[in-house]
Amino acid sequence: MRAAAFAELTGPEGVRIIDRPTPEPESGEAIVDVESRAINRHDLWVLEGGSAMVETDDLPFVSGLDVAGTVQSVGEEVTHVAPGDEVVLCPIETCRSCRFCREGPENRCESFSLYHGGLAESVCVTADRLVHRPDGVDATTAAALPTAYLTAYRMLQRANVGATDLVFIPGATGGVGLAAVQLANVLGAQTVGTSSSARKLDRVKSLGLDHAVHGTEPDVLREAVGEIGTPDAVVNHLGGPYTDLGMDVLRRDGTMVVCGRTAGDRSEFDVADLFRGHKRIIGSTMGTQGDLETLVELVSTGELTPEIDETYPLEETASAFETMQDREMVGKLVITS
């Protein structure tokens, strides 16, 4: 079978199309013929050599978290799925024995990890991590859900966002940012989003963003958001200086949820404002399999339509990463068969 592998950790030019043996399932496993797989910043981070989890000895490395397709075969003791089932993979990996795996939520597992391997024609996965796709939920749409939309959904849940709330989303044109805008709309909330690109902001406004703020300078954004309102929640996938910004604009007793560090590994904020304002900063990573099932159902009922910016054949995976590196897309980039 073919796979788009990372032969060098040098960026998009390091991608090679290679041949690998078609996997065989062991007990508890399933083989999925992949029809679509979305790529994420996480994959690009690995490809650019920014991840300690992949070293030269691991090359060629096949990344890819977000997988949708059809079950080809199953191993022994698999009852959850059968050959021919249309599925999407929940890409979280857990120990299934720590207190968070026992009591939930499972994404807080003490040994939490992520599946990799989706940039191939067929994949071997833990069978009970597969979520059934109802009629009408195609593979390309489903592949957009597991990382960006799953992460954003869990963040909004942790901030207890509901109808009439105002949600501030710096970087609203990124994958998690756009997903947060769309899901906040599903919950009946209002959104304030920022971006360095007026063109991309216009695109996100057409997808449901209520208030668009063009710019990246925290002081400018702080004033602009203040003129719009006082957010009940902040969805922060950027980190760095945007944590202080989020704290400043957040209402008394509000919540900021942080899932990323694109803008910086370290943040400073006013500690007195934190405790005097009874504000909360919460960390969050991905979500649960139950969350993914909810998202698939929202797509099935027409309440949510993940935004797909562009699709590419497997042979053009390097081009997809070039587009991601240039930050020109709004929505998901999906590699098809």
C-alpha positions in Angstrom: 0.0 0.0 0.0 1.0 3.6 -0.5 1.8 6.1 2.4 2.8 9.7 2.5 5.8 9.4 4.8 8.0 12.0 6.5 11.5 10.9 5.1 13.1 14.1 6.4 12.0 16.4 9.2 12.7 19.5 7.0 9.2 20.7 6.1 7.0 19.8 3.2 9.9 18.9 1.0 10.6 16.0 3.4 7.4 14.1 2.3 7.8 11.0 0.2 5.3 8.5 -1.2 6.5 5.1 -0.2 5.2 1.5 -0.3 4.5 -0.4 2.9 3.0 -3.8 3.6 -0.8 -3.8 4.1 -1.3 -4.4 7.8 -3.1 -7.4 9.3 -5.3 -7.0 12.4 -4.5 -8.7 15.7 -7.0 -9.3 18.5 -9.0 -6.2 19.2 -7.9 -4.4 16.0 -9.4 -3.4 12.7 -8.1 -2.5 9.3 -9.6 0.5 7.8 -9.3 1.4 4.1 -8.8 5.2 4.4 -10.9 7.4 2.1 -10.0 10.7 3.7 -7.6 12.1 6.3 -7.3 15.7 7.5 -3.9 17.2 8.4 -3.3 19.4 11.3 -0.7 21.8 12.7 0.5 18.9 14.9 1.5 17.0 11.7 3.3 20.0 10.3 5.1 20.6 13.7 6.4 17.0 13.5 7.3 17.5 9.8 9.3 20.6 10.6 11.3 18.8 13.3 9.6 20.5 16.2 8.5 17.4 18.0 10.7 15.4 20.4 8.4 12.3 19.8 9.9 11.7 16.3 13.6 11.4 15.8 15.8 10.5 12.9 15.8 6.8 13.8 12.0 6.8 13.5 12.1 7.8 9.8 10.3 7.3 7.5 7.4 8.3 9.8 3.8 8.2 8.8 1.7 10.9 10.6 -2.0 11.6 10.4 -4.5 11.6 13.2 -7.8 12.3 11.5 -8.9 9.2 9.6 -12.2 8.2 8.0 -13.0 5.3 5.8 -14.5 1.8 5.6 -13.6 -1.2 7.8 -11.8 -3.8 5.6 -11.3 -6.6 8.2 -11.2 -7.2 12.0 -9.3 -9.3 14.4 -10.5 -11.7 17.0 -12.8 -10.4 19.8 -14.0 -7.4 17.8 -17.7 -6.9 18.1 -18.0 -3.1 17.9 -17.4 -2.9 14.1 -17.6 -5.3 11.1 -16.2 -5.3 7.5 -18.1 -2.8 5.4 -18.9 -0.4 8.3 -18.3 3.3 7.5 -16.3 4.9 10.3 -14.2 7.7 11.6 -11.4 7.2 14.1 -11.2 8.8 17.5 -7.4 9.3 17.6 -6.9 9.5 21.3 -4.9 6.7 23.0 -5.3 6.0 26.7 -4.1 3.5 29.3 -7.7 2.5 30.2 -6.7 1.9 33.8 -5.8 5.2 35.5 -8.5 7.0 37.6 -9.4 9.3 34.6 -9.9 6.4 32.3 -12.0 4.7 35.0 -14.0 7.7 36.1 -13.6 10.2 33.1 -13.1 12.2 31.3 -10.7 10.0 29.4 -8.8 12.8 27.7 -7.2 13.5 31.1 -5.6 10.0 31.0 -2.2 10.0 32.8 -0.6 8.3 29.8 -2.6 10.2 27.1 -1.3 10.0 23.6 -2.4 10.3 20.0 -2.7 7.9 17.1 -0.4 8.4 14.1 -0.5 6.7 10.8 -3.4 8.0 8.8 -1.4 9.2 5.8 -1.7 5.8 4.3 -4.1 3.8 2.1 -4.9 1.4 5.0 -4.5 1.7 8.7 -4.5 -0.7 11.6 -6.3 0.8 14.6 -7.9 -0.2 18.0 -11.3 -1.3 16.9 -13.3 0.2 19.7 -11.9 3.6 18.9 -13.9 3.6 15.7 -17.1 5.7 15.6 -19.8 4.7 13.1 -20.7 7.3 10.4 -24.5 7.6 9.8 -25.9 7.8 6.3 -25.2 11.3 4.9 -21.9 11.8 6.8 -19.2 11.4 4.1 -15.6 10.5 4.8 -14.2 13.9 3.9 -16.6 15.7 6.2 -16.0 13.2 9.0 -12.2 13.4 8.7 -12.4 17.1 9.5 -13.8 16.5 13.0 -11.5 14.6 15.3 -8.7 17.1 16.1 -9.9 20.7 15.5 -13.6 20.3 16.2 -13.1 17.8 19.0 -10.7 20.1 20.7 -13.0 23.2 20.3 -16.1 21.3 21.5 -14.4 20.2 24.7 -13.1 23.7 25.3 -16.5 25.2 25.0 -17.9 22.5 27.3 -15.3 23.2 29.9 -16.1 26.9 29.8 -19.8 26.1 30.2 -20.7 28.1 27.1 -24.4 28.4 26.5 -27.0 30.5 24.7 -26.5 34.3 24.9 -22.9 34.0 26.1 -20.2 36.0 24.4 -17.1 34.0 23.4 -13.7 35.6 22.5 -11.7 33.6 20.0 -8.3 35.1 19.2 -7.0 33.5 16.0 -10.6 32.7 14.8 -9.4 31.7 11.3 -7.3 28.8 12.5 -8.5 25.3 12.7 -9.5 25.3 16.3 -10.6 28.9 16.1 -13.0 28.4 13.2 -14.3 25.2 14.8 -15.0 27.2 18.0 -16.9 29.8 16.0 -19.1 27.2 14.4 -19.8 25.2 17.5 -20.5 28.4 19.6 -23.2 29.1 17.0 -24.6 25.7 17.5 -24.8 26.4 21.3 -26.5 29.8 20.6 -23.6 31.9 21.8 -22.2 35.1 20.2 -18.5 35.2 19.0 -15.8 37.8 18.7 -12.9 36.6 16.6 -9.5 38.1 15.5 -7.1 37.5 12.6 -4.2 39.2 10.9 -6.0 38.6 7.6 -9.1 40.7 6.6 -9.8 38.2 3.8 -9.9 35.2 6.1 -12.0 37.2 8.6 -14.6 37.9 5.9 -14.7 34.1 5.2 -15.2 33.3 8.8 -17.9 35.9 9.1 -19.7 34.1 6.3 -19.5 31.0 8.4 -21.1 32.6 11.5 -18.6 34.9 13.2 -20.6 37.7 14.8 -17.9 40.3 15.5 -14.6 40.4 13.5 -11.5 42.3 14.7 -8.7 42.7 12.2 -5.2 42.8 13.9 -2.8 40.9 16.1 -1.5 43.6 18.5 -2.9 42.7 22.0 -3.3 46.4 23.0 -5.4 47.1 19.9 -7.4 44.0 20.2 -8.0 44.7 23.9 -9.7 48.0 23.1 -11.6 46.6 20.2 -13.1 43.7 22.1 -13.9 46.0 25.0 -16.0 48.1 22.7 -18.0 45.0 21.6 -18.7 43.6 25.1 -17.3 41.6 28.0 -16.7 38.0 27.1 -18.0 35.2 29.3 -15.4 32.8 27.9 -12.2 32.9 26.0 -11.1 30.0 23.7 -7.3 30.4 23.5 -5.4 28.1 21.2 -2.5 30.6 20.8 -1.0 31.0 24.2 1.9 33.6 24.5 0.6 37.2 24.9 -2.9 36.2 24.1 -3.4 34.7 27.6 -2.9 38.1 29.2 -5.2 39.6 26.6 -7.8 37.0 27.3 -7.6 37.6 31.0 -8.0 41.4 30.6 -11.1 41.2 28.5 -12.8 38.3 30.4 -15.7 39.2 32.6 -15.8 38.7 36.4 -16.2 35.0 37.1 -15.4 34.1 33.5 -13.4 31.2 32.1 -10.5 31.0 29.6 -9.6 27.6 28.2 -6.2 27.1 26.7 -5.2 24.3 24.3 -2.2 25.6 22.4 1.0 27.6 22.3 1.4 28.7 18.7 2.1 32.3 19.8 4.5 31.3 22.6 5.2 28.7 25.4 5.1 31.2 28.2 2.4 33.7 29.2 2.2 36.5 31.8 -0.9 37.9 33.4 -2.1 39.9 36.3 -2.4 37.6 39.2 -4.4 40.1 41.3 -6.9 40.4 38.4 -7.2 36.6 38.4 -8.2 36.2 42.0 -10.0 39.5 42.6 -12.1 38.8 39.4 -12.8 35.2 40.4 -11.6 34.2 36.9 -10.5 30.8 35.8 -7.7 29.5 33.4 -8.2 25.9 32.4 -6.0 23.7 30.3 -7.6 21.3 27.8 -6.4 18.7 25.3 -8.5 17.1 22.6 -11.8 15.5 23.9 -13.5 12.2 24.5 -14.8 9.6 22.2 -18.3 10.5 23.4 -17.6 14.1 22.3 -16.7 12.8 18.8 -19.9 10.8 18.7 -21.8 14.0 19.5 -20.1 15.9 16.7 -20.9 13.2 14.2 -24.5 13.4 15.3 -24.5 17.2 14.9 -23.2 16.7 11.3 -25.8 14.0 10.7 -28.7 16.3 11.7 -27.4 19.3 9.7 -26.6 21.4 12.8 -22.8 21.5 12.0 -21.0 21.5 8.6 -17.2 21.4 9.1 -15.5 23.8 6.7 -13.2 22.1 4.1 -10.8 24.5 2.5 -9.3 22.1 -0.1 -8.7 18.5 -0.8 -5.6 16.8 -2.2 -4.8 13.3 -3.5 -2.4 11.3 -1.4 0.4 12.0 -4.0 0.1 15.8 -3.3 0.4 15.6 0.5 3.5 17.8 0.3 1.5 20.5 -1.5 -1.1 20.3 1.3 1.5 21.0 3.9 2.9 23.9 1.8 -0.6 25.4 1.9 -0.7 24.9 5.7 2.7 26.4 6.1 1.7 29.5 4.1 -1.3 29.9 6.4 -3.5 30.7 3.4 -6.4 28.3 4.2 -9.6 28.8 6.1 -10.9 25.4 7.2 -9.5 21.9 7.0 -7.1 20.5 4.4 -8.1 16.9 3.6 -6.0 14.3 1.8 -8.3 11.9 -0.1 -7.6 8.5 -1.6 
